[in-house]
Amino acid sequence: MQNNNQKPKIAIFHYSGPPNTSGVDIIVRDQARLFRLHGYKVEIVAGLIKQFRKDIPVHIIQKISPRHPLVLSTLEELEKGIVSSDFKKLERSLFYSIKKYLIRNNIQICILHNLFTRSYNLALTSALARLIKDLPHIRFIAWVHDVVFYNEPDTLLKHELGNQYPWNLLVKPVPELTYVCVSKFLKHNILTAFNSLKHAEITVIPNGRDIQKFLGLSPTMRTLYEDIHALGCDLIACLPVRAIPRKNLELALRIARAILNKGVKFKLLLTANIDYKREKNLNYYNHLKDLVQELKLKKHVFFLEEYFERFATDKKPAPAIPIPELFLISDFLLFTSRVEGFGLPLIEAGLMRCPIFAADIPPLREIGTTNINYFTRDANAEQVADYILENLKKMPQAYFYRKIIKKFSLHMIFKRRILPLIESIKSKESSMLKQQ
């Protein structure tokens, strides 16, 4: 057993893993990465997998794979109601090889993705069910993404099979097993199938995505993204323009203040490229910085050219601001210019499918009409803020994007749901040891 002050060593089991790109394979990969990020030792056990990081070992047991010839042949027999000697040999082989691995590697927690609710390898399910009873000092979690007992013809487990071993392992609870479902729908299906597991004994933890990785953000933009969201964030606007008077950045700052006053945790990202050659423009930049202080926006406005200077070294200049990535992490483009010859940021925002709120000036009208949200040049900051917030409510995709950021960020789910689950399991283990 581990020292109670140490983090338990974790093994994540699935039929396959990276470089396979099925939904569950990706979840397995990302779970392993985040456990490492939080200081846990973690390994992946699968039938088909390649090591993708030096600090995440993989252990291959070929007979775990549903593609293994013996697994395929025994499944054909099982579907006919035949539990053959080949199945029993396969089950024993998996039992002893997994047991040897768990003990030799001092595994304390096993996360089993879909292995107790799918019929791809019932010998594996049976072996694990026996191991759970045989190794009570190891805690096992059944992580459920799919089941074989939906009320649908193509997924419903035949009643006559559900009453027979080993199929019955899929429809009866294992008392020592902690069940986690990725949706309330799955939880309902399991409760219906088990008909004996208490409601509170199944935890719902939704799947999520590593948003920064999925969006392909560069290291510098990942740092910015983390800094923004560490401060709390409901809404982000970007404004990729130079810091010169005709860009009317004062209005953007006052709009930011007005949105914040309405209880929205708002962030404004200004590239604010500084013109050091012209004293007038340099004074304007300093005026903007003073206005940020006056409006108490220090934690809400990012001057990106200045921000990116922190990444400069003696050997390398500061990296360029990646404008496409800026649109990717923003909820909308806020364009406040009084005068423009064209308005290139509107084209860029359109390419990135980023909503646009812009001052109603002639060259911008030439770019687009019904697909750009214009506000009048004489509108004050309060009016523009109201206009933006009301129109965003009418944009389902924009609203859904923000919902994903808030509810389905894997980093957030991991911190708020998965780590507490692991800690609660560790606490139960400690209590059991004290009683012994």
N, C-alpha and C positions, 0 to 999 in steps of 0.2 A: 504493500500500500504506500501511497505517496505521503510525504509530510504534509500536514494540513495547511501549512503556510505556503505550499507550492501549488502552482496551477496544475490540474490534472492533465495527463497526456491523452490526446484524443486520436481516435482512428475513425475516418469517414469511409463508409462502405457504399459502393454502388456497383451495378453490373459493369459499368464502363466509366471512363473519365477522359480528361484531355488527351489528345487533341480533338476528340469527338465533340460535336457542337450541339447536341440535343439540349433541350431546356434544363433537364436535371443535371447533365454533365457540367453545364456552365455554373449551375448553383453549387455543385460540389467543389468546383475549382475556386469559386469566389468565397465560399465558406472557409475553405482551407487557407486562402490568402489572408482573410480577415482574422482568423484565429492566430496566424503568425504575427500579423500586425499588432495584436493585443498580447503578444508574449507567450502564447501557448505553443507547445510542441504538438505538431499534428502530422499525421500520415494519411494517405489515401490507399485503400485496398479495393482492387477491382480485377475483373477478368481481362479487360482490354484497356490499357492506359500507357502513356509515356510521361516520364518526369518532365515537368514544365518549369520547376524552380528548384534550385539547389537546396534550399532550406525546407522543402516539403518533400520528404521521401515518398515513394510509391512502392506498394507491395503487390505483385501480380500473382494471383491464384487463377490459373486459366479456367478451372472448372466452375468459377463464378460466372463466367460469360454465358449468356443464353445461346451464343453461337457455337459453343463447344459441342462436338458431335454427340457425346454421351448425354449432355443435357437435352439436346434436340430429340434424340431417340427415346429417352425416358419420358419426355413430355408427351410424345405421341402415344405412348403406352398409357400414361396417366389419363389422358383424355378419353381413353376407352375403358377407364376404370381398373387398369392393371397396375399394381405396385410390384414391379419385378425385382429380381435379385440385383440387376444392374442399378436400379434406383437405390436400393439399400447400400450397395457398395459405394455409389457416388455420395450418398448422404454421409456415410462413415468417413470417407476420404475428406470431405469438406469439414466435417466436425473436428477431426484431429489436426488437419493443417491449419485451420483458423485458431483452434485452441493453442497450438504450439506458437503461432505468431503472437497472439495476445499476451501470453505469459512471458515469452522471451523478450518482448518489446515493452513490457510494463505498461500496457494500455489500461487506463482507468475509465474512459468513457468511449462508447462506440455509438456513432450516429449512422443509422441504417436507412438509406434513401430508397423508399419504395419496396424494400425487400420483404415486408410483411403484408403487402396489399396488392402485389402483382404476381402473376403465375409464371413468370419467365423462367424461374429456376426454383422449383418447389423443394428439391433436395437441399438447396442452400437455406431456404426458409426453415425447414425441419431441423437442420443442423444448428442454426442460430437459436431456435426455440429451445433446444437441449442445452446449448452453451449458456443461455441466460440463467437456467436453473443450476447448471454445473459450476458457474463462476459468479457467485452472488456478490463478490467484492467489485465486480465491474458493472457499471451502470450502462444500460442500453436504451437508446432513443430510436423509435420508429418514426422517421420523417416521411410524411405521406403527401405525395404529389398526385397520385392516381390510385384508383381502386378497381377491383373487378366486380363490384356489386352496385354500380349505377342502376337506376331503373330504366335502362335502355337496352333494347334487344341485342345490340352488338357488343355490349360490355357486361351484361348480366351473367353471373356465375350460375350454371345450371344447378337446380335444387338437389338433384340426385348426387352431383359431385360435391356440393357444399357439405354434405353429411358424411363424406368419406375422407379418410387420411390419404394424402397430406393436404388435400384441398381445404379441409375444415380449419387448417391453421390460418387461413385468410379471413375467416368469418367468426373467429372466437378470440377474445382478448387474451393476451399473455399478461398475467397479473404483475409481473416484475418489470414490464416494459412501459416506458414513458412514451405516449403517443403525441405527436405534433402534426397538425394538418395545416396546409397552406391556404385553406379557405373554409368558411363556415359551411359551404355546400358539402365539402368532403367530410367535415365533422358530422353533419347530419346523416350522411350515408353510412359512416362507420357506426354511429350510435344505433342506427336502424338495423344494420347487419349484426352487430354484436348483441344488442338487446339485453345487455347486462353490465355494460361499463357505465359508471356514473358520469354525469354531464361534466363535472369539474375535472375529470381525469384526462381530458383531451384538451391540449392547448392549441390555439390558432395563431400561427405566425405566418403572415403572407410572404410570398416571394418578393424579391426586389432586385434592382439592378445597381451595379456600381456605376453611377451616373457619369462620373468623371472619366472612367475607363471607356464606357459605352460611347460617349461623345468624342473620344479620342483627344482629350485635352492635353496640351503640352505641359511639362512640369511646372513652368511658371504660371500658367493659367490654372492649374490644379491648386497651387498655393493661393492664388487670388480667390478661387471658388471657395476654398476652405475658410479663408479669412472673412469673406462675405457672410457665409452661413453660420460661422461661429458667433457672429454678432446678432443673429436672429434676422430672418428675412422672409417677407411675404411677397415682395415684388422687386424686380430689377429693371432699370432702364439704362440704355447706353446712348452715348452721344460722341461718335468718333470724328471730332473736328479739331482744328487748331484753336489755340486760345487767343483769338483776336476779337475786337469789339463787335464786328458785324455778325458774329455767330450768336450774339445775345445770350451768352451763357448765364448771365445774371437771372434771366427769366427761368432757365432750367433749375437753378438753385432754389429760387422762390417756389417753383412748382414742387420741388422735392420737400420743402418745408411744409407746404400746404397738404400734401399727401400724408406726410407723417402726422400732421395735426389731426387727421381723420382716423388715427389709430392703426394705420397700415405701416408695417415695418418695411420701409422703402430704402433701396440703395440706388445711387446714381453713379454710373461709371463714365467718366470723361477721359478721353485720350488726352485732351488738353495739351497738344504738342506746343512746346514753348519756343517762341521766336526770340532768341537771345540777341539777334543782330539789331533789332529795332527797339529802342527804349520805350516807345509808346506801347508796344505789345507786351513787353516785359512788365511794365507798370500795370497793364490790364490783368496779367496773370496774378500778380501780387494782390490786386484789388479783389479778384475772385477768391483768393485764399483768405483774405480779410473778411469777405462776405460769408464764407463758410463758418468762420469763427463767430461772426455776429448772429447768424441764424442757427447756431448750435448744430451744425451738420457734420462735425468732424468724424463721427463714426458712421456716417451715412453717404458721404461722397468720396469717391476714389479718383484721384488725379493719376491716371495710369502711366503717363510718361515718367513722372516722378516715382511712382510705385515700382516700376520695372527697373529703375536705377539700382535697387538693392541687389539685383542679380548680376550686376557688373563686377568684374574682377580686374586685377592688374593686367591680366593677359587677354581678357575678353570684354568687349563693350556690353552694355545692357542689351538684352534680346529685343527684337522688334515686337510690337504688340500684334498678336495674331487676330486680325479683325474678324475673320469668319468665326473663330472661337468666341469672340466677344458677343456676337449675335446669338450663338448657340446657348450661352448661359443667361441671356437677357430675355425678359418678357416682352419688351417692346423697344423700338427706337424712338427717342424723343428728339425732334429736330426743331430748334427754336430760332433759326437764322432770320435776320431782318432782310438781308440781301444775299442772293446767290446767283451765280452764272448758270449753274446746272443743278447740282444736288446729288452727287455720286453715292453718298451713304444710303439714299433711298433705293437705289439699284441693288446695292449690296444686301440691304435688309430684305428686299424682295427675293433675292437669290437664296437667302437662308430661311425664307418663309417666316420672317419675324414681323409681327404687327408694327405699323408705323403711325405715329402721331406727329404731325408736322404743321408749322406755321403756313397759313394760306398765302403764299407768294407766287407770282406768275410762273417762274421756271419749274417749280415743284408741281404745279397743276399740269404742266406739259408731260410730266413723267407718268402720272396716274391720277385718276379721279375717284371712281367708286371704291377702289381698293386701298386708298390711303385716307386716314382720318385727319382732316384739317381743322385747325382752330384759328379763329380770326386774329389778325395781328394786334388788334386793340384789346383782346381778352386779357384779363389779369390772371395772376398765378392761381388764385382760388377757383376761378371759372375753368381754367384749363385742367386743373386737378380733378374737378367734378366730371368734366367731359371725358377724361381718360378713364376714370374708375367706372363710370356708367357704361362706356363702350366696351371695356374689357369684360364686363359681365355678359355681354351679348356674343362673346367669342368663345364657343364651347372648347375649341382646341387649346386656346390660351389658358382657359380655366383648368382644363385637364392636365396640361403641362405642369402647372403649378401644383396641382393635386399630387402628381407623380413625385415631384421634388419633395413634397412634404411627407407623403405617406409611404412611398415605395422606394426610397433611397436605401440601398442595402446597408450602407454605413450606419444610418439611423436605426434601421431594424435590428442590426447586429448589436448596437450599443444598448438599445432600449428593451429588446425582447430576447435575443439569443444569449447574450452574456448573463443576464439575470437568471435565465433558465439553467445554464451551466452552473452558476453559483448556487442556485437552490438545490440542484442535484448533489453538489459537493457538500452542502450543509447537511443534507439528509444522510449522506455517507458518514460524515463526522459524528452525527448523533447516533447512528447505528454502532459505530466503533466504540463510543463511550459506553453504550448500554452493554456491549459485550465485555 
